[in-house]
Amino acid sequence: MVMKKGTAFGAHLGVARMPMTVNVLEDRQAEADNSFGPFCPRWRLDCLNRAKQVVNATRPDIDTSPVHVYGLIGRIQMQCTAFIEEVLEPFGLTSGTFDVLTALRRAGSPYCLSPKQIAQSLLLSGAGLTSRLHKLEAQNFLARLPEPDDRRTLRVQLTAAGEVVINEAIPRVFEAQRSRLLPLGGDGQRRLVQELARFAEVIDSWPSVPAQPQK
């Protein structure tokens, strides 16, 4: 799970197009590689501090106080996605196809849902779901069958092979997630959940930005 140089944090900080920032981040990546590793917590915070300093120097009118929170959230999200993809690769799954199979598995026997129900549970568009269904059907992990009462519509059902693979993959994913939380300890995990829940409530309740009228 090695990130490409020059991409860390830039997109999340809104400074990806600033050459000076990219150069600084590349320098810090190189220093990290040669000292305490690219995924050391010190490196992550130091990199964010540097990016913050660069923005402060070039745009002193901008309040850069959110950099640490959003930068770390973005970094954690990228790393979690990467290690989960690694866990799923031996099963022939991606995080996207894994989500579809887990939605069917949660439905209970006979592990069957309509495409609309799956899309709603995963917050996907119809087009986004269709590509995942095509891939899983080609792998014989699910089947699309006509509804008995209305043959114009389809239902999606886990196959025997799909049930086997998802039953094996789910505990592997949870174990990978759990092992990375262990260093925080029980109290640390509870505090993290509380603070993340508070922040999620703020984000969820924040009023949406009204659409700008077209000129």
Steps between C-alpha positions, in 0.01 A plus 500: 500500500737770381350828399621671187732786575353845470142386560485480878259752647511745210152423374355522850668827585399678183863570409567225249553751219766696686842379373677619812271289719548189290876540515492541876286190540733299277798615708325400820405161350865438407615597849240271654604209278859541619428549869194358671284373212225651287215391727643608833257730692780755541535521124129551447476786747827654385384489139176672592688764696719571199202522264328733746808722515519520122138605469545754780799645320334520159145584614513665844136600459386135529427339837692170480392365840291215344805350327590252773150359547407462134850402393516216753146384419586491131827319563333239724226443244754436223702262715194308620377459144844375396539234769142376454561466126810292581300272729231452233731440205552125564122456490470673164309786661533875528351718771215583260408140416553399863235755604249347259557148631479614863170677426360173366647303791339736753161446338496144637406179326434471206737802471291677241426870434380714214760719325318804637529373856873438458559842342312673783687312772837590344401853394581416138355609171348237275792528260755468780334182624462344155874480437552322832220255429649420158836420655358286782273312261797423275677358807194286581466671839143613433217440256238737361168320482153606385249571774243220519209747513635745243745363246573851373698571816805325641620393841862450597594191698822363645618179340651217703845618389415857599386390843824309555724789394319767702491279810878468473569863412294672770703375800826578318393861450386541860823350629708739287298794633515379860875443498562861397285629786669293771783752565236757603375280783138473609476851647667656200260328263199614702622860504568487127150368430345772717688782329441361151130459579482862615673620184276280281193658660636847425565408136162330460309795644694769315278687252578424138651773288222653289544470127630812334267649240624458147595818321 
